[in-house]
Amino acid sequence: MKVQILGMGCPKCKLLEQNAREAARELGIDVEIEKVADSDTIMEMGVMMTPALAIDGNVKSAGKVLTKDQVARILKGGK
Amino acid sequence: MAECSCGSGETNLLFACSGAANTGFLADQVMRTLVRRKCGKGTCLSAIGADLSGYLASARASTRNLVIDGCPVACGKKIFEGKGLPFVHVVMTELGVEKGTTEITGDLIEEIADKVAAAMKA
């Protein structure tokens, strides 16, 4: 599973990445976490507000920092 | 460019029908005028209809989605309703424009953009 953190590297982006790493670790899921900071790539994915989180190329959230529990729900297949 | 939420303030997303008629052309031009005035960020209505995840997530997270339809067929409105997304709706033909007859001029675009900008703030 590939988790993408979309953002320019601001504190909120870093916090979202941290929450995603912790969620994956607690769930025992092997994930590849990729940081996407290129604005053209972010726009091509249709994301107008960062930070955003995508799972296997599917954007699940934009413009907010999901908590660890919220990321965990998404990783488990929820919304 | 994507907007970092570290900044303060609201994010308005603007969607225009861009249909084939003069009213669709006007809707598109009004959207672009509002983008130039920094009333919001222009984005793609068709991408919402196509279920593209990044556009849907952005529309769910925005402060306000403005859907500019050209005529009463209201394709934009139907798309947003179908996706269960919140939106503010304006229709060009409800602002004194006649489908198929009104000539779309620069002055008209500015005049209608003024009205739509006011509707956004209401």
N, CA and C atoms of all chains as a GROMACS GRO file, in nm:
protein
  603
    1MET      N    1   0.084  -0.119   0.000
    1MET     CA    2   0.000   0.000   0.000
    1MET      C    3   0.089   0.125   0.000
    2LYS      N    4   0.053   0.219  -0.085
    2LYS     CA    5   0.131   0.343  -0.096
    2LYS      C    6   0.051   0.460  -0.038
    3VAL      N    7   0.110   0.527   0.057
    3VAL     CA    8   0.047   0.644   0.119
    3VAL      C    9   0.123   0.767   0.073
    4GLN      N   10   0.050   0.860   0.014
    4GLN     CA   11   0.114   0.984  -0.032
    4GLN      C   12   0.069   1.100   0.056
    5ILE      N   13   0.166   1.179   0.099
    5ILE     CA   14   0.138   1.301   0.173
    5ILE      C   15   0.166   1.417   0.079
    6LEU      N   16   0.062   1.491   0.044
    6LEU     CA   17   0.077   1.598  -0.053
    6LEU      C   18   0.084   1.732   0.020
    7GLY      N   19   0.192   1.805  -0.006
    7GLY     CA   20   0.208   1.936   0.056
    7GLY      C   21   0.348   1.986   0.035
    8MET      N   22   0.366   2.113   0.061
    8MET     CA   23   0.494   2.179   0.031
    8MET      C   24   0.598   2.162   0.143
    9GLY      N   25   0.559   2.094   0.249
    9GLY     CA   26   0.655   2.073   0.357
    9GLY      C   27   0.633   2.160   0.478
   10CYS      N   28   0.514   2.213   0.492
   10CYS     CA   29   0.482   2.299   0.606
   10CYS      C   30   0.464   2.212   0.732
   11PRO      N   31   0.452   2.274   0.849
   11PRO     CA   32   0.434   2.196   0.972
   11PRO      C   33   0.313   2.103   0.968
   12LYS      N   34   0.205   2.148   0.904
   12LYS     CA   35   0.086   2.062   0.898
   12LYS      C   36   0.111   1.938   0.813
   13CYS      N   37   0.186   1.956   0.705
   13CYS     CA   38   0.221   1.840   0.621
   13CYS      C   39   0.303   1.740   0.701
   14LYS      N   40   0.397   1.792   0.777
   14LYS     CA   41   0.485   1.704   0.855
   14LYS      C   42   0.406   1.632   0.963
   15LEU      N   43   0.309   1.701   1.022
   15LEU     CA   44   0.227   1.638   1.125
   15LEU      C   45   0.140   1.528   1.064
   16LEU      N   46   0.086   1.554   0.946
   16LEU     CA   47   0.005   1.452   0.879
   16LEU      C   48   0.091   1.330   0.847
   17GLU      N   49   0.211   1.353   0.801
   17GLU     CA   50   0.301   1.241   0.772
   17GLU      C   51   0.330   1.161   0.900
   18GLN      N   52   0.355   1.232   1.007
   18GLN     CA   53   0.382   1.165   1.135
   18GLN      C   54   0.262   1.081   1.178
   19ASN      N   55   0.142   1.139   1.166
   19ASN     CA   56   0.021   1.066   1.204
   19ASN      C   57   0.002   0.942   1.116
   20ALA      N   58   0.033   0.956   0.988
   20ALA     CA   59   0.018   0.842   0.897
   20ALA      C   60   0.118   0.731   0.932
   21ARG      N   61   0.240   0.770   0.964
   21ARG     CA   62   0.341   0.669   1.002
   21ARG      C   63   0.299   0.597   1.130
   22GLU      N   64   0.250   0.673   1.228
   22GLU     CA   65   0.209   0.612   1.355
   22GLU      C   66   0.088   0.521   1.335
   23ALA      N   67  -0.005   0.564   1.252
   23ALA     CA   68  -0.125   0.482   1.228
   23ALA      C   69  -0.086   0.350   1.163
   24ALA      N   70   0.002   0.357   1.064
   24ALA     CA   71   0.045   0.235   0.995
   24ALA      C   72   0.121   0.144   1.091
   25ARG      N   73   0.204   0.203   1.174
   25ARG     CA   74   0.284   0.122   1.267
   25ARG      C   75   0.191   0.052   1.367
   26GLU      N   76   0.094   0.126   1.421
   26GLU     CA   77   0.003   0.066   1.520
   26GLU      C   78  -0.082  -0.045   1.459
   27LEU      N   79  -0.116  -0.028   1.332
   27LEU     CA   80  -0.198  -0.130   1.265
   27LEU      C   81  -0.112  -0.247   1.216
   28GLY      N   82   0.018  -0.227   1.216
   28GLY     CA   83   0.107  -0.332   1.167
   28GLY      C   84   0.098  -0.350   1.017
   29ILE      N   85   0.065  -0.241   0.949
   29ILE     CA   86   0.052  -0.246   0.803
   29ILE      C   87   0.182  -0.198   0.740
   30ASP      N   88   0.226  -0.272   0.642
   30ASP     CA   89   0.347  -0.233   0.571
   30ASP      C   90   0.308  -0.134   0.462
   31VAL      N   91   0.347  -0.010   0.480
   31VAL     CA   92   0.312   0.092   0.381
   31VAL      C   93   0.437   0.163   0.332
   32GLU      N   94   0.427   0.210   0.210
   32GLU     CA   95   0.531   0.297   0.156
   32GLU      C   96   0.478   0.439   0.165
   33ILE      N   97   0.550   0.524   0.236
   33ILE     CA   98   0.504   0.662   0.249
   33ILE      C   99   0.587   0.751   0.158
   34GLU      N  100   0.516   0.823   0.072
   34GLU     CA  101   0.582   0.912  -0.024
   34GLU      C  102   0.537   1.055   0.002
   35LYS      N  103   0.632   1.146   0.010
   35LYS     CA  104   0.599   1.288   0.023
   35LYS      C  105   0.596   1.350  -0.117
   36VAL      N  106   0.487   1.416  -0.148
   36VAL     CA  107   0.473   1.480  -0.279
   36VAL      C  108   0.471   1.631  -0.257
   37ALA      N  109   0.577   1.698  -0.296
   37ALA     CA  110   0.588   1.843  -0.274
   37ALA      C  111   0.582   1.922  -0.404
   38ASP      N  112   0.583   1.852  -0.515
   38ASP     CA  113   0.582   1.920  -0.644
   38ASP      C  114   0.441   1.975  -0.672
   39SER      N  115   0.432   2.106  -0.688
   39SER     CA  116   0.299   2.168  -0.701
   39SER      C  117   0.226   2.122  -0.826
   40ASP      N  118   0.299   2.096  -0.934
   40ASP     CA  119   0.232   2.050  -1.056
   40ASP      C  120   0.169   1.912  -1.034
   41THR      N  121   0.242   1.825  -0.965
   41THR     CA  122   0.188   1.692  -0.937
   41THR      C  123   0.065   1.702  -0.847
   42ILE      N  124   0.074   1.790  -0.747
   42ILE     CA  125  -0.039   1.807  -0.656
   42ILE      C  126  -0.162   1.856  -0.732
   43MET      N  127  -0.141   1.952  -0.822
   43MET     CA  128  -0.253   2.005  -0.899
   43MET      C  129  -0.309   1.900  -0.995
   44GLU      N  130  -0.220   1.820  -1.052
   44GLU     CA  131  -0.266   1.715  -1.144
   44GLU      C  132  -0.354   1.614  -1.072
   45MET      N  133  -0.332   1.601  -0.942
   45MET     CA  134  -0.416   1.509  -0.864
   45MET      C  135  -0.546   1.576  -0.821
   46GLY      N  136  -0.564   1.703  -0.861
   46GLY     CA  137  -0.689   1.773  -0.831
   46GLY      C  138  -0.696   1.830  -0.692
   47VAL      N  139  -0.584   1.834  -0.624
   47VAL     CA  140  -0.584   1.882  -0.485
   47VAL      C  141  -0.564   2.033  -0.483
   48MET      N  142  -0.664   2.103  -0.428
   48MET     CA  143  -0.659   2.249  -0.425
   48MET      C  144  -0.612   2.301  -0.290
   49MET      N  145  -0.618   2.218  -0.189
   49MET     CA  146  -0.572   2.260  -0.056
   49MET      C  147  -0.488   2.149   0.004
   50THR      N  148  -0.376   2.188   0.062
   50THR     CA  149  -0.289   2.091   0.129
   50THR      C  150  -0.290   2.119   0.279
   51PRO      N  151  -0.248   2.025   0.362
   51PRO     CA  152  -0.199   1.893   0.326
   51PRO      C  153  -0.311   1.800   0.280
   52ALA      N  154  -0.272   1.703   0.200
   52ALA     CA  155  -0.369   1.604   0.153
   52ALA      C  156  -0.307   1.466   0.168
   53LEU      N  157  -0.394   1.368   0.174
   53LEU     CA  158  -0.349   1.230   0.190
   53LEU      C  159  -0.414   1.144   0.083
   54ALA      N  160  -0.332   1.066   0.017
   54ALA     CA  161  -0.382   0.974  -0.086
   54ALA      C  162  -0.334   0.833  -0.056
   55ILE      N  163  -0.421   0.737  -0.086
   55ILE     CA  164  -0.387   0.596  -0.070
   55ILE      C  165  -0.390   0.534  -0.209
   56ASP      N  166  -0.279   0.480  -0.251
   56ASP     CA  167  -0.268   0.418  -0.383
   56ASP      C  168  -0.323   0.510  -0.493
   57GLY      N  169  -0.290   0.638  -0.482
   57GLY     CA  170  -0.329   0.734  -0.585
   57GLY      C  171  -0.468   0.791  -0.571
   58ASN      N  172  -0.542   0.744  -0.470
   58ASN     CA  173  -0.680   0.790  -0.450
   58ASN      C  174  -0.681   0.890  -0.334
   59VAL      N  175  -0.713   1.016  -0.364
   59VAL     CA  176  -0.708   1.121  -0.262
   59VAL      C  177  -0.823   1.101  -0.163
   60LYS      N  178  -0.789   1.090  -0.036
   60LYS     CA  179  -0.889   1.064   0.067
   60LYS      C  180  -0.923   1.189   0.146
   61SER      N  181  -0.831   1.282   0.152
   61SER     CA  182  -0.852   1.401   0.234
   61SER      C  183  -0.768   1.515   0.178
   62ALA      N  184  -0.822   1.637   0.189
   62ALA     CA  185  -0.747   1.755   0.146
   62ALA      C  186  -0.773   1.869   0.242
   63GLY      N  187  -0.671   1.951   0.261
   63GLY     CA  188  -0.688   2.074   0.338
   63GLY      C  189  -0.698   2.058   0.487
   64LYS      N  190  -0.663   1.942   0.540
   64LYS     CA  191  -0.669   1.926   0.685
   64LYS      C  192  -0.570   1.819   0.732
   65VAL      N  193  -0.536   1.830   0.859
   65VAL     CA  194  -0.447   1.732   0.920
   65VAL      C  195  -0.533   1.624   0.984
   66LEU      N  196  -0.534   1.507   0.924
   66LEU     CA  197  -0.608   1.396   0.984
   66LEU      C  198  -0.534   1.349   1.109
   67THR      N  199  -0.611   1.310   1.209
   67THR     CA  200  -0.549   1.253   1.328
   67THR      C  201  -0.499   1.111   1.296
   68LYS      N  202  -0.421   1.058   1.388
   68LYS     CA  203  -0.372   0.921   1.371
   68LYS      C  204  -0.490   0.824   1.356
   69ASP      N  205  -0.594   0.843   1.439
   69ASP     CA  206  -0.710   0.753   1.433
   69ASP      C  207  -0.785   0.766   1.300
   70GLN      N  208  -0.794   0.889   1.250
   70GLN     CA  209  -0.862   0.909   1.122
   70GLN      C  210  -0.784   0.841   1.009
   71VAL      N  211  -0.653   0.853   1.013
   71VAL     CA  212  -0.572   0.786   0.910
   71VAL      C  213  -0.588   0.634   0.923
   72ALA      N  214  -0.591   0.588   1.047
   72ALA     CA  215  -0.605   0.443   1.070
   72ALA      C  216  -0.735   0.391   1.009
   73ARG      N  217  -0.843   0.467   1.027
   73ARG     CA  218  -0.972   0.424   0.970
   73ARG      C  219  -0.962   0.413   0.817
   74ILE      N  220  -0.894   0.509   0.757
   74ILE     CA  221  -0.877   0.506   0.611
   74ILE      C  222  -0.791   0.387   0.570
   75LEU      N  223  -0.685   0.363   0.645
   75LEU     CA  224  -0.596   0.250   0.611
   75LEU      C  225  -0.670   0.117   0.623
   76LYS      N  226  -0.766   0.115   0.713
   76LYS     CA  227  -0.843  -0.010   0.731
   76LYS      C  228  -0.954  -0.023   0.628
   77GLY      N  229  -0.965   0.078   0.543
   77GLY     CA  230  -1.065   0.069   0.436
   77GLY      C  231  -1.188   0.150   0.461
   78GLY      N  232  -1.191   0.226   0.570
   78GLY     CA  233  -1.305   0.312   0.597
   78GLY      C  234  -1.289   0.445   0.528
   79LYS      N  235  -1.378   0.540   0.561
   79LYS     CA  236  -1.373   0.672   0.499
   79LYS      C  237  -1.323   0.774   0.601
   80MET      N  238  -0.237   2.685  -0.831
   80MET     CA  239  -0.149   2.624  -0.731
   80MET      C  240  -0.231   2.584  -0.609
   81ALA      N  241  -0.200   2.469  -0.553
   81ALA     CA  242  -0.269   2.425  -0.433
   81ALA      C  243  -0.238   2.520  -0.319
   82GLU      N  244  -0.337   2.540  -0.234
   82GLU     CA  245  -0.323   2.635  -0.125
   82GLU      C  246  -0.291   2.562   0.004
   83CYS      N  247  -0.188   2.606   0.074
   83CYS     CA  248  -0.151   2.542   0.199
   83CYS      C  249  -0.245   2.589   0.308
   84SER      N  250  -0.300   2.497   0.384
   84SER     CA  251  -0.396   2.536   0.489
   84SER      C  252  -0.327   2.596   0.609
   85CYS      N  253  -0.193   2.605   0.606
   85CYS     CA  254  -0.125   2.678   0.713
   85CYS      C  255  -0.162   2.825   0.708
   86GLY      N  256  -0.198   2.873   0.592
   86GLY     CA  257  -0.241   3.012   0.580
   86GLY      C  258  -0.379   3.029   0.640
   87SER      N  259  -0.411   3.152   0.676
   87SER     CA  260  -0.542   3.176   0.735
   87SER      C  261  -0.641   3.209   0.623
   88GLY      N  262  -0.766   3.223   0.658
   88GLY     CA  263  -0.865   3.265   0.562
   88GLY      C  264  -0.940   3.150   0.500
   89GLU      N  265  -1.034   3.185   0.414
   89GLU     CA  266  -1.120   3.084   0.357
   89GLU      C  267  -1.076   3.047   0.216
   90THR      N  268  -1.120   2.931   0.173
   90THR     CA  269  -1.091   2.886   0.037
   90THR      C  270  -1.223   2.865  -0.036
   91ASN      N  271  -1.245   2.949  -0.134
   91ASN     CA  272  -1.362   2.934  -0.219
   91ASN      C  273  -1.321   2.865  -0.348
   92LEU      N  274  -1.395   2.764  -0.386
   92LEU     CA  275  -1.368   2.697  -0.514
   92LEU      C  276  -1.479   2.733  -0.612
   93LEU      N  277  -1.440   2.764  -0.734
   93LEU     CA  278  -1.534   2.812  -0.836
   93LEU      C  279  -1.545   2.709  -0.948
   94PHE      N  280  -1.668   2.674  -0.980
   94PHE     CA  281  -1.695   2.574  -1.084
   94PHE      C  282  -1.791   2.635  -1.187
   95ALA      N  283  -1.757   2.628  -1.314
   95ALA     CA  284  -1.844   2.683  -1.418
   95ALA      C  285  -1.888   2.574  -1.512
   96CYS      N  286  -2.010   2.590  -1.566
   96CYS     CA  287  -2.063   2.484  -1.651
   96CYS      C  288  -1.988   2.477  -1.785
   97SER      N  289  -1.946   2.593  -1.839
   97SER     CA  290  -1.869   2.594  -1.964
   97SER      C  291  -1.939   2.521  -2.078
   98GLY      N  292  -2.070   2.528  -2.080
   98GLY     CA  293  -2.145   2.461  -2.185
   98GLY      C  294  -2.131   2.529  -2.320
   99ALA      N  295  -2.195   2.472  -2.421
   99ALA     CA  296  -2.175   2.516  -2.559
   99ALA      C  297  -2.247   2.646  -2.593
  100ALA      N  298  -2.353   2.676  -2.522
  100ALA     CA  299  -2.432   2.795  -2.553
  100ALA      C  300  -2.362   2.923  -2.505
  101ASN      N  301  -2.417   3.036  -2.545
  101ASN     CA  302  -2.361   3.164  -2.500
  101ASN      C  303  -2.360   3.172  -2.348
  102THR      N  304  -2.460   3.113  -2.285
  102THR     CA  305  -2.469   3.118  -2.139
  102THR      C  306  -2.359   3.035  -2.073
  103GLY      N  307  -2.323   2.925  -2.135
  103GLY     CA  308  -2.212   2.844  -2.083
  103GLY      C  309  -2.080   2.917  -2.098
  104PHE      N  310  -2.064   2.984  -2.211
  104PHE     CA  311  -1.944   3.065  -2.234
  104PHE      C  312  -1.935   3.176  -2.129
  105LEU      N  313  -2.050   3.240  -2.103
  105LEU     CA  314  -2.052   3.347  -2.003
  105LEU      C  315  -2.016   3.291  -1.864
  106ALA      N  316  -2.074   3.177  -1.829
  106ALA     CA  317  -2.043   3.117  -1.698
  106ALA      C  318  -1.893   3.095  -1.684
  107ASP      N  319  -1.831   3.045  -1.788
  107ASP     CA  320  -1.686   3.020  -1.786
  107ASP      C  321  -1.609   3.151  -1.770
  108GLN      N  322  -1.648   3.251  -1.846
  108GLN     CA  323  -1.576   3.379  -1.839
  108GLN      C  324  -1.595   3.450  -1.705
  109VAL      N  325  -1.713   3.437  -1.648
  109VAL     CA  326  -1.738   3.495  -1.516
  109VAL      C  327  -1.650   3.426  -1.412
  110MET      N  328  -1.639   3.294  -1.423
  110MET     CA  329  -1.553   3.220  -1.329
  110MET      C  330  -1.410   3.271  -1.340
  111ARG      N  331  -1.361   3.286  -1.462
  111ARG     CA  332  -1.222   3.331  -1.481
  111ARG      C  333  -1.204   3.475  -1.431
  112THR      N  334  -1.307   3.556  -1.446
  112THR     CA  335  -1.298   3.693  -1.395
  112THR      C  336  -1.290   3.692  -1.243
  113LEU      N  337  -1.368   3.608  -1.179
  113LEU     CA  338  -1.366   3.599  -1.033
  113LEU      C  339  -1.231   3.545  -0.984
  114VAL      N  340  -1.170   3.456  -1.060
  114VAL     CA  341  -1.036   3.408  -1.023
  114VAL      C  342  -0.937   3.524  -1.030
  115ARG      N  343  -0.945   3.603  -1.136
  115ARG     CA  344  -0.854   3.718  -1.149
  115ARG      C  345  -0.874   3.817  -1.034
  116ARG      N  346  -0.999   3.829  -0.989
  116ARG     CA  347  -1.028   3.919  -0.876
  116ARG      C  348  -0.994   3.856  -0.741
  117LYS      N  349  -0.944   3.734  -0.744
  117LYS     CA  350  -0.906   3.660  -0.624
  117LYS      C  351  -1.025   3.631  -0.532
  118CYS      N  352  -1.141   3.610  -0.595
  118CYS     CA  353  -1.259   3.571  -0.517
  118CYS      C  354  -1.255   3.422  -0.484
  119GLY      N  355  -1.173   3.349  -0.553
  119GLY     CA  356  -1.165   3.205  -0.529
  119GLY      C  357  -1.072   3.141  -0.630
  120LYS      N  358  -1.066   3.009  -0.621
  120LYS     CA  359  -0.979   2.933  -0.711
  120LYS      C  360  -1.067   2.859  -0.812
  121GLY      N  361  -1.035   2.875  -0.938
  121GLY     CA  362  -1.111   2.806  -1.040
  121GLY      C  363  -1.071   2.659  -1.046
  122THR      N  364  -1.168   2.574  -1.059
  122THR     CA  365  -1.137   2.433  -1.072
  122THR      C  366  -1.240   2.367  -1.164
  123CYS      N  367  -1.234   2.238  -1.181
  123CYS     CA  368  -1.304   2.172  -1.291
  123CYS      C  369  -1.433   2.103  -1.248
  124LEU      N  370  -1.542   2.152  -1.300
  124LEU     CA  371  -1.671   2.089  -1.273
  124LEU      C  372  -1.676   1.947  -1.331
  125SER      N  373  -1.618   1.932  -1.449
  125SER     CA  374  -1.623   1.798  -1.512
  125SER      C  375  -1.547   1.695  -1.429
  126ALA      N  376  -1.444   1.738  -1.357
  126ALA     CA  377  -1.369   1.644  -1.273
  126ALA      C  378  -1.454   1.594  -1.156
  127ILE      N  379  -1.543   1.680  -1.109
  127ILE     CA  380  -1.636   1.637  -1.004
  127ILE      C  381  -1.731   1.532  -1.062
  128GLY      N  382  -1.782   1.562  -1.182
  128GLY     CA  383  -1.872   1.467  -1.247
  128GLY      C  384  -1.804   1.334  -1.275
  129ALA      N  385  -1.674   1.340  -1.299
  129ALA     CA  386  -1.597   1.218  -1.332
  129ALA      C  387  -1.548   1.146  -1.207
  130ASP      N  388  -1.586   1.194  -1.090
  130ASP     CA  389  -1.550   1.126  -0.964
  130ASP      C  390  -1.400   1.123  -0.938
  131LEU      N  391  -1.328   1.225  -0.979
  131LEU     CA  392  -1.184   1.227  -0.954
  131LEU      C  393  -1.160   1.265  -0.808
  132SER      N  394  -1.088   1.179  -0.739
  132SER     CA  395  -1.084   1.186  -0.593
  132SER      C  396  -1.026   1.315  -0.539
  133GLY      N  397  -0.923   1.369  -0.602
  133GLY     CA  398  -0.862   1.491  -0.551
  133GLY      C  399  -0.957   1.610  -0.557
  134TYR      N  400  -1.033   1.618  -0.663
  134TYR     CA  401  -1.129   1.726  -0.679
  134TYR      C  402  -1.243   1.712  -0.579
  135LEU      N  403  -1.288   1.588  -0.558
  135LEU     CA  404  -1.395   1.565  -0.462
  135LEU      C  405  -1.349   1.599  -0.320
  136ALA      N  406  -1.228   1.557  -0.286
  136ALA     CA  407  -1.177   1.586  -0.151
  136ALA      C  408  -1.161   1.736  -0.131
  137SER      N  409  -1.117   1.805  -0.234
  137SER     CA  410  -1.101   1.950  -0.225
  137SER      C  411  -1.237   2.019  -0.208
  138ALA      N  412  -1.336   1.973  -0.282
  138ALA     CA  413  -1.469   2.033  -0.272
  138ALA      C  414  -1.530   2.007  -0.134
  139ARG      N  415  -1.499   1.892  -0.075
  139ARG     CA  416  -1.549   1.862   0.059
  139ARG      C  417  -1.482   1.951   0.164
  140ALA      N  418  -1.358   1.991   0.136
  140ALA     CA  419  -1.280   2.065   0.236
  140ALA      C  420  -1.288   2.216   0.220
  141SER      N  421  -1.341   2.265   0.111
  141SER     CA  422  -1.339   2.410   0.088
  141SER      C  423  -1.435   2.481   0.182
  142THR      N  424  -1.414   2.611   0.195
  142THR     CA  425  -1.507   2.693   0.273
  142THR      C  426  -1.640   2.704   0.199
  143ARG      N  427  -1.629   2.723   0.069
  143ARG     CA  428  -1.750   2.744  -0.011
  143ARG      C  429  -1.723   2.696  -0.153
  144ASN      N  430  -1.820   2.628  -0.212
  144ASN     CA  431  -1.815   2.590  -0.354
  144ASN      C  432  -1.917   2.674  -0.428
  145LEU      N  433  -1.872   2.750  -0.526
  145LEU     CA  434  -1.965   2.828  -0.606
  145LEU      C  435  -1.982   2.758  -0.740
  146VAL      N  436  -2.105   2.720  -0.770
  146VAL     CA  437  -2.136   2.654  -0.898
  146VAL      C  438  -2.207   2.755  -0.987
  147ILE      N  439  -2.144   2.785  -1.100
  147ILE     CA  440  -2.200   2.883  -1.195
  147ILE      C  441  -2.256   2.808  -1.314
  148ASP      N  442  -2.387   2.800  -1.321
  148ASP     CA  443  -2.451   2.735  -1.435
  148ASP      C  444  -2.492   2.840  -1.538
  149GLY      N  445  -2.498   2.799  -1.663
  149GLY     CA  446  -2.538   2.892  -1.766
  149GLY      C  447  -2.688   2.907  -1.776
  150CYS      N  448  -2.758   2.795  -1.772
  150CYS     CA  449  -2.901   2.796  -1.801
  150CYS      C  450  -2.977   2.707  -1.703
  151PRO      N  451  -3.109   2.707  -1.713
  151PRO     CA  452  -3.188   2.630  -1.616
  151PRO      C  453  -3.169   2.478  -1.623
  152VAL      N  454  -3.104   2.428  -1.724
  152VAL     CA  455  -3.074   2.284  -1.726
  152VAL      C  456  -2.992   2.247  -1.602
  153ALA      N  457  -2.907   2.341  -1.559
  153ALA     CA  458  -2.837   2.333  -1.430
  153ALA      C  459  -2.756   2.204  -1.414
  154CYS      N  460  -2.673   2.177  -1.509
  154CYS     CA  461  -2.588   2.056  -1.501
  154CYS      C  462  -2.498   2.060  -1.379
  155GLY      N  463  -2.440   2.177  -1.351
  155GLY     CA  464  -2.351   2.188  -1.235
  155GLY      C  465  -2.422   2.157  -1.106
  156LYS      N  466  -2.541   2.214  -1.092
  156LYS     CA  467  -2.620   2.189  -0.971
  156LYS      C  468  -2.649   2.040  -0.956
  157LYS      N  469  -2.686   1.976  -1.066
  157LYS     CA  470  -2.720   1.832  -1.060
  157LYS      C  471  -2.598   1.749  -1.023
  158ILE      N  472  -2.483   1.787  -1.076
  158ILE     CA  473  -2.360   1.714  -1.043
  158ILE      C  474  -2.332   1.726  -0.894
  159PHE      N  475  -2.340   1.847  -0.840
  159PHE     CA  476  -2.309   1.867  -0.698
  159PHE      C  477  -2.412   1.797  -0.609
  160GLU      N  478  -2.537   1.806  -0.647
  160GLU     CA  479  -2.640   1.736  -0.569
  160GLU      C  480  -2.617   1.586  -0.572
  161GLY      N  481  -2.579   1.537  -0.688
  161GLY     CA  482  -2.556   1.394  -0.702
  161GLY      C  483  -2.442   1.343  -0.616
  162LYS      N  484  -2.344   1.429  -0.594
  162LYS     CA  485  -2.228   1.391  -0.512
  162LYS      C  486  -2.249   1.425  -0.365
  163GLY      N  487  -2.358   1.493  -0.334
  163GLY     CA  488  -2.385   1.530  -0.195
  163GLY      C  489  -2.290   1.638  -0.143
  164LEU      N  490  -2.245   1.723  -0.233
  164LEU     CA  491  -2.152   1.829  -0.195
  164LEU      C  492  -2.227   1.960  -0.171
  165PRO      N  493  -2.187   2.037  -0.071
  165PRO     CA  494  -2.252   2.167  -0.047
  165PRO      C  495  -2.208   2.268  -0.152
  166PHE      N  496  -2.296   2.361  -0.186
  166PHE     CA  497  -2.258   2.460  -0.287
  166PHE      C  498  -2.353   2.580  -0.283
  167VAL      N  499  -2.301   2.691  -0.334
  167VAL     CA  500  -2.381   2.810  -0.362
  167VAL      C  501  -2.404   2.810  -0.512
  168HIS      N  502  -2.526   2.839  -0.554
  168HIS     CA  503  -2.561   2.822  -0.695
  168HIS      C  504  -2.604   2.954  -0.760
  169VAL      N  505  -2.550   2.981  -0.876
  169VAL     CA  506  -2.597   3.095  -0.955
  169VAL      C  507  -2.618   3.047  -1.099
  170VAL      N  508  -2.718   3.109  -1.164
  170VAL     CA  509  -2.751   3.071  -1.302
  170VAL      C  510  -2.753   3.198  -1.387
  171MET      N  511  -2.682   3.196  -1.496
  171MET     CA  512  -2.670   3.315  -1.580
  171MET      C  513  -2.805   3.366  -1.631
  172THR      N  514  -2.894   3.276  -1.663
  172THR     CA  515  -3.023   3.319  -1.718
  172THR      C  516  -3.113   3.382  -1.611
  173GLU      N  517  -3.074   3.366  -1.486
  173GLU     CA  518  -3.150   3.433  -1.380
  173GLU      C  519  -3.093   3.572  -1.350
  174LEU      N  520  -2.991   3.609  -1.427
  174LEU     CA  521  -2.927   3.740  -1.407
  174LEU      C  522  -2.945   3.828  -1.531
  175GLY      N  523  -3.053   3.806  -1.603
  175GLY     CA  524  -3.087   3.892  -1.716
  175GLY      C  525  -3.025   3.852  -1.848
  176VAL      N  526  -2.972   3.732  -1.857
  176VAL     CA  527  -2.909   3.685  -1.981
  176VAL      C  528  -3.004   3.586  -2.050
  177GLU      N  529  -3.019   3.601  -2.182
  177GLU     CA  530  -3.106   3.508  -2.255
  177GLU      C  531  -3.023   3.406  -2.331
  178LYS      N  532  -3.058   3.281  -2.309
  178LYS     CA  533  -2.984   3.173  -2.375
  178LYS      C  534  -3.006   3.183  -2.527
  179GLY      N  535  -2.896   3.182  -2.601
  179GLY     CA  536  -2.904   3.181  -2.747
  179GLY      C  537  -2.915   3.317  -2.811
  180THR      N  538  -2.938   3.422  -2.732
  180THR     CA  539  -2.956   3.554  -2.794
  180THR      C  540  -2.861   3.662  -2.739
  181THR      N  541  -2.839   3.663  -2.611
  181THR     CA  542  -2.759   3.772  -2.553
  181THR      C  543  -2.614   3.763  -2.602
  182GLU      N  544  -2.564   3.875  -2.652
  182GLU     CA  545  -2.423   3.878  -2.694
  182GLU      C  546  -2.335   3.890  -2.570
  183ILE      N  547  -2.232   3.808  -2.565
  183ILE     CA  548  -2.143   3.809  -2.448
  183ILE      C  549  -2.027   3.906  -2.474
  184THR      N  550  -2.029   4.016  -2.404
  184THR     CA  551  -1.926   4.119  -2.420
  184THR      C  552  -1.843   4.129  -2.292
  185GLY      N  553  -1.733   4.198  -2.303
  185GLY     CA  554  -1.648   4.219  -2.186
  185GLY      C  555  -1.722   4.292  -2.075
  186ASP      N  556  -1.801   4.393  -2.114
  186ASP     CA  557  -1.876   4.469  -2.013
  186ASP      C  558  -1.978   4.380  -1.942
  187LEU      N  559  -2.043   4.292  -2.020
  187LEU     CA  560  -2.143   4.203  -1.959
  187LEU      C  561  -2.075   4.107  -1.862
  188ILE      N  562  -1.961   4.054  -1.900
  188ILE     CA  563  -1.889   3.961  -1.812
  188ILE      C  564  -1.856   4.030  -1.679
  189GLU      N  565  -1.807   4.152  -1.687
  189GLU     CA  566  -1.774   4.225  -1.564
  189GLU      C  567  -1.899   4.253  -1.481
  190GLU      N  568  -2.007   4.290  -1.549
  190GLU     CA  569  -2.133   4.320  -1.478
  190GLU      C  570  -2.187   4.196  -1.406
  191ILE      N  571  -2.186   4.085  -1.475
  191ILE     CA  572  -2.236   3.962  -1.414
  191ILE      C  573  -2.142   3.914  -1.304
  192ALA      N  574  -2.013   3.933  -1.325
  192ALA     CA  575  -1.916   3.894  -1.221
  192ALA      C  576  -1.941   3.974  -1.093
  193ASP      N  577  -1.976   4.101  -1.108
  193ASP     CA  578  -2.009   4.183  -0.990
  193ASP      C  579  -2.127   4.122  -0.914
  194LYS      N  580  -2.229   4.082  -0.990
  194LYS     CA  581  -2.349   4.025  -0.927
  194LYS      C  582  -2.317   3.892  -0.858
  195VAL      N  583  -2.237   3.811  -0.924
  195VAL     CA  584  -2.205   3.680  -0.866
  195VAL      C  585  -2.118   3.697  -0.742
  196ALA      N  586  -2.026   3.791  -0.748
  196ALA     CA  587  -1.941   3.817  -0.630
  196ALA      C  588  -2.026   3.860  -0.512
  197ALA      N  589  -2.126   3.941  -0.540
  197ALA     CA  590  -2.217   3.985  -0.433
  197ALA      C  591  -2.296   3.867  -0.378
  198ALA      N  592  -2.339   3.778  -0.467
  198ALA     CA  593  -2.415   3.660  -0.423
  198ALA      C  594  -2.330   3.569  -0.335
  199MET      N  595  -2.201   3.563  -0.365
  199MET     CA  596  -2.111   3.480  -0.284
  199MET      C  597  -2.103   3.530  -0.141
  200LYS      N  598  -2.111   3.662  -0.125
  200LYS     CA  599  -2.096   3.720   0.008
  200LYS      C  600  -2.227   3.718   0.086
  201ALA      N  601  -2.337   3.697   0.016
  201ALA     CA  602  -2.469   3.703   0.081
  201ALA      C  603  -2.486   3.585   0.177
   0.00000   0.00000   0.00000
